[in-house]
Amino acid sequence: MLNKEPTQVKAMFIPTAAISPDAIEVLPKCLNDLLKCGIAKENIFVYDLHDDVDDELSKTYDVIYLCGGDPNYLLRRIRERGFDKKLESFIKQGGIVVGVSAGSMIFADDMPNNLGLLKCALDVHCSDDTCEKAGRYSLNRTERIRLGNKQAIVFEKDDLVTME
């Protein structure tokens, strides 16, 4: 999805949603997702939504990775820090956002005060027999999307693409 070698990719890793022991326990696995893609450890910046961050995220980072945990807490921190506007600008400028669990739920329509990328509700961690089939859907889709642990939604032009 990026026009550069993985070792050159710069990523912002946001663990903010991980406020429970179970979610904190998963953080090393999330960080390892970036490392397995070939992103160099020194190119990963951990940001926990406490300090101010450069307004021009797209000049510094290629990927923003939002970890799982408590989606309400994550969304509240994003809004309090004004990071929602920075994230929106980053996406509009072609930046890639990876949202895992709570990190994806904050974009869905069923979450109050959501970030508005999905016009539908989103369920995560669904069992294989209830998951969304891989395919292309309209960006204006209003029917709930149910994703399993090995599925993703990719935004491609005017489509939502679900894949494994």
C-alpha positions as CSV (number, residue, x, y, z in Angstrom):
1,M,0.0,0.0,0.0
2,L,3.0,2.3,0.3
3,N,5.5,3.2,-2.4
4,K,8.6,2.6,-0.3
5,E,10.5,-0.2,1.2
6,P,9.1,-1.4,4.6
7,T,12.4,-0.6,6.3
8,Q,11.9,3.1,5.2
9,V,8.3,3.3,6.5
10,K,7.8,5.5,9.6
11,A,5.0,4.5,11.9
12,M,3.2,6.1,14.8
13,F,2.1,3.4,17.3
14,I,-0.8,4.5,19.6
15,P,-1.4,2.2,22.6
16,T,-3.8,4.6,24.3
17,A,-6.9,2.3,24.3
18,A,-5.0,-0.5,26.2
19,I,-6.1,0.4,29.7
20,S,-7.1,-3.0,31.0
21,P,-4.6,-5.8,31.9
22,D,-5.9,-8.0,29.1
23,A,-5.4,-5.2,26.5
24,I,-2.0,-4.2,27.8
25,E,-0.9,-7.9,27.5
26,V,-1.6,-7.8,23.8
27,L,0.5,-4.6,23.1
28,P,3.7,-6.5,22.3
29,K,1.8,-8.5,19.7
30,C,0.5,-5.3,18.2
31,L,4.0,-3.8,18.0
32,N,5.2,-7.1,16.5
33,D,2.6,-6.6,13.7
34,L,4.6,-3.6,12.5
35,L,8.0,-5.3,12.9
36,K,6.7,-8.4,11.0
37,C,5.9,-6.1,8.1
38,G,9.5,-5.1,8.0
39,I,9.2,-1.7,9.6
40,A,12.4,-0.9,11.5
41,K,12.1,-0.6,15.3
42,E,13.8,2.8,15.2
43,N,11.1,4.0,12.7
44,I,8.3,3.3,15.2
45,F,7.2,6.3,17.4
46,V,5.0,5.4,20.4
47,Y,2.5,8.1,21.1
48,D,0.0,7.8,23.9
49,L,-2.1,11.0,23.3
50,H,-0.6,12.9,26.2
51,D,1.8,15.4,24.6
52,D,1.2,17.6,21.6
53,V,2.4,16.2,18.3
54,D,3.4,17.8,15.0
55,D,0.4,19.0,13.1
56,E,1.8,17.7,9.8
57,L,1.7,14.0,10.5
58,S,1.9,13.1,6.8
59,K,5.3,14.8,6.6
60,T,6.7,12.6,9.4
61,Y,4.7,9.3,9.3
62,D,3.4,6.9,6.7
63,V,1.3,4.7,9.0
64,I,-0.6,5.3,12.2
65,Y,-1.4,2.1,14.1
66,L,-4.3,2.4,16.7
67,C,-4.2,-0.5,19.2
68,G,-7.2,-2.2,20.8
69,G,-8.7,-1.8,24.2
70,D,-11.4,0.5,25.3
71,P,-12.8,2.4,22.3
72,N,-14.7,5.0,24.4
73,Y,-11.5,5.9,26.3
74,L,-9.5,6.1,23.0
75,L,-12.1,8.2,21.3
76,R,-12.4,10.6,24.2
77,R,-8.6,11.0,24.4
78,I,-8.4,11.6,20.6
79,R,-11.1,14.3,20.8
80,E,-9.6,15.9,24.0
81,R,-6.1,16.2,22.4
82,G,-7.5,17.5,19.1
83,F,-5.9,14.5,17.4
84,D,-9.1,13.8,15.5
85,K,-8.4,16.8,13.2
86,K,-4.8,15.7,12.7
87,L,-5.9,12.1,12.0
88,E,-8.5,13.3,9.4
89,S,-5.9,15.5,7.7
90,F,-3.4,12.5,7.7
91,I,-6.0,10.3,6.0
92,K,-7.0,12.9,3.4
93,Q,-3.3,13.3,2.5
94,G,-3.0,9.6,1.8
95,G,-1.7,8.4,5.1
96,I,-2.6,4.8,6.1
97,V,-4.3,4.1,9.4
98,V,-4.4,0.6,10.9
99,G,-7.1,0.3,13.5
100,V,-7.1,-2.9,15.5
101,S,-10.2,-3.7,17.5
102,A,-11.0,-0.5,19.5
103,G,-8.7,1.3,17.0
104,S,-11.2,0.5,14.2
105,M,-14.4,0.8,16.2
106,I,-13.8,4.6,16.7
107,F,-14.5,5.1,13.0
108,A,-17.9,3.2,12.9
109,D,-21.3,4.7,12.9
110,D,-22.6,2.8,16.0
111,M,-20.1,4.5,18.2
112,P,-21.3,7.9,19.6
113,N,-19.2,10.8,18.5
114,N,-17.2,8.5,16.1
115,L,-14.6,9.7,13.6
116,G,-17.0,9.1,10.7
117,L,-15.2,6.9,8.2
118,L,-17.8,4.1,8.3
119,K,-21.4,4.8,7.7
120,C,-22.3,1.5,9.3
121,A,-22.0,-0.3,12.6
122,L,-18.9,-2.5,13.1
123,D,-18.5,-5.6,15.2
124,V,-15.0,-7.0,15.8
125,H,-13.6,-10.4,17.0
126,C,-16.6,-12.2,15.4
127,S,-16.6,-16.0,15.0
128,D,-15.7,-17.4,11.6
129,D,-19.2,-18.5,10.8
130,T,-20.6,-14.9,11.3
131,C,-17.9,-12.9,9.6
132,E,-18.3,-10.7,6.6
133,K,-17.5,-12.4,3.3
134,A,-14.5,-10.9,1.4
135,G,-15.8,-8.5,-1.2
136,R,-16.4,-4.9,-2.3
137,Y,-19.1,-2.8,-0.8
138,S,-20.3,0.8,-1.2
139,L,-18.7,3.5,1.0
140,N,-22.3,4.4,1.8
141,R,-23.1,0.9,3.1
142,T,-25.3,1.1,6.2
143,E,-25.6,-2.6,6.9
144,R,-23.5,-3.8,9.9
145,I,-20.0,-5.2,9.1
146,R,-18.8,-8.2,11.3
147,L,-15.1,-8.8,11.2
148,G,-13.1,-11.8,12.5
149,N,-9.6,-11.5,14.0
150,K,-7.9,-12.1,10.7
151,Q,-10.0,-9.7,8.6
152,A,-9.7,-6.1,7.6
153,I,-11.5,-3.3,5.8
154,V,-9.5,-1.3,3.2
155,F,-10.9,1.9,1.7
156,E,-10.3,1.9,-2.0
157,K,-11.6,5.0,-3.9
158,D,-15.4,4.6,-3.7
159,D,-15.4,1.1,-2.1
160,L,-15.0,-0.6,1.2
161,V,-13.1,-3.8,0.6
162,T,-13.3,-6.6,3.2
163,M,-10.5,-9.1,3.1
164,E,-8.5,-11.7,5.0
